[in-house]
Amino acid sequence: MSERQAKLLALAGELADDFATRAAAHDREASFPVENVERMKETGYTALVIPERNGGLGADLIDYALCQERLAQGCGATALSINMHLFGLGSMVERSAGGPRDELFFDLIGRHRRIIGGGISEPETGGDWGFFATRARRDGDHWILNGRKVFTSLSPVIDIFMVMATIEEDAGPPASATFAIPRGAPGAEIVETWDTMAMRATASNDLILKDVRLGDAAMSERRPIGPIDANGISLFAWFSVSVAAIYTGIAQAALKFAREFAGRHRPMTLPRPIAYLPGTQFAMAEAEALLAQSRALFLKTGEDYLRDPGSFTGEQGLARVVMPKYVATNNAVRIVDLCMEIVGAHGLHRKFPIERYYRDVRAGSNHPLSNARARELIGKTALEVSLAETPRW
């Protein structure tokens, strides 16, 4: 481990321990941890992946994943929320040609601690990152946006909404683009819809866009709608590896609780704590093996991508970066289930954090690509069947 990585992990650990003291209260109240975001701004964590020359901490994909894994052990909701700010930034930095516009944007995040938020998933399309129901049409030298985005995590503190939309044009191939919408822009409204069983403190509300008027400078990353390109794979690499790390971190927190509980809990009928029962040992063994599998896969995939991103191409490359998220989020559910088995009925009490871990890990499989979409992608690429082939089934 490098000195830089050790410092970054120490910071993530310090924040995680602090956030853990408030995680249960924010979950119970479904309140957004504004104070956690302020602390991350103060320490530079909100600029974790931004280059040091722009006031950031300079983390690469592996540094980032390890920090997010550690942060999630303290508060999964905070880690997931800030992930929706950081993963896109990491991909932007990776793909940046270093022009003045990029440098200005990175300075905005690194030196001025601005927060960006996603506008990807929609009621009509779910988490399908290709075609968007949100539309952008040209009006003179401006763009007019209309649509509704869901799962806008960090909604109370976002300074700039990064919204993906399909471009409406009479001529040319179908295309989409990303638009930057400043908070408070006329026609952009957050509607508080977030009332869920899991990740309750993420404030992942809806963003409604009604005739939002933007200048040309607000548009970036215009791309044709069609087969995934290198930019799309980059986004998925940063997203999938970091999401895998977050849910693995929550699973680690559950394992820590179960291990400590098993070491001290002794029913009256037993001479020793339940750590000595075969059932406890077998459940712990399976959970530890699943944890090792998740960590090995997301770290190996991240290392391979860092070493040679150009080797991740097309549907095969997409399947490679999606695999860690698919494996880790499903393993996290199984790990926490095994921990609940060890803890027993005590795990139902909200005074213990494992009840929150049990609910939070269930959100993991719903992030793009969902289980069904991931299985389709991985299965078709393994069988050399193109996603574009019709009929689909």
Stockholm file with secondary structure:
# STOCKHOLM 1.0

chainA/1-393         MSERQAKLLALAGELADDFATRAAAHDREASFPVENVERMKETGYTALVIPERNGGLGADLIDYALCQERLAQGCGATALSINMHLFGLGSMVERSAGGPRDELFFDLIGRHRRIIGGGISEPETGGDWGFFATRARRDGDHWILNGRKVFTSLSPVIDIFMVMATIEEDAGPPASATFAIPRGAPGAEIVETWDTMAMRATASNDLILKDVRLGDAAMSERRPIGPIDANGISLFAWFSVSVAAIYTGIAQAALKFAREFAGRHRPMTLPRPIAYLPGTQFAMAEAEALLAQSRALFLKTGEDYLRDPGSFTGEQGLARVVMPKYVATNNAVRIVDLCMEIVGAHGLHRKFPIERYYRDVRAGSNHPLSNARARELIGKTALEVSLAETPRW
#=GR chainA/1-393 SS CCHHHHHHHHHHHHHHHHHHHHHHHHHHHTCCCHHHHHHHHHHTGGGTTSCGGGTSCCCCHHHHHHHHHHHHTTCHHHHHHHHHHHHHHHHHHHHCCCCHHHHHHHHHHHTTCCCEEEECCBTTTBTCSSCCSSEEEEETTEEEEEEEEEEETTTTTCSEEEEEEEEECSSSSCEEEEEEEETTCTTEEEECCCCCSSSGGGCCEEEEEEEEEEEGGGEEEEEESSSCCHHHHHHHHHHHHHHHHHHHHHHHHHHHHHHHHHHHCCCTTCSSCGGGSHHHHHHHHHHHHHHHHHHHHHHHHHHHHHHCGGGCCHHHHHHHHHHHHHHHHHHHHHHHHHHHHHHGGGGGCTTSTHHHHHHHGGGGGGSSSCHHHHHHHHHHHHTTCCTTCSSCC
#=GC SS_cons         CCHHHHHHHHHHHHHHHHHHHHHHHHHHHTCCCHHHHHHHHHHTGGGTTSCGGGTSCCCCHHHHHHHHHHHHTTCHHHHHHHHHHHHHHHHHHHHCCCCHHHHHHHHHHHTTCCCEEEECCBTTTBTCSSCCSSEEEEETTEEEEEEEEEEETTTTTCSEEEEEEEEECSSSSCEEEEEEEETTCTTEEEECCCCCSSSGGGCCEEEEEEEEEEEGGGEEEEEESSSCCHHHHHHHHHHHHHHHHHHHHHHHHHHHHHHHHHHHCCCTTCSSCGGGSHHHHHHHHHHHHHHHHHHHHHHHHHHHHHHCGGGCCHHHHHHHHHHHHHHHHHHHHHHHHHHHHHHGGGGGCTTSTHHHHHHHGGGGGGSSSCHHHHHHHHHHHHTTCCTTCSSCC
//
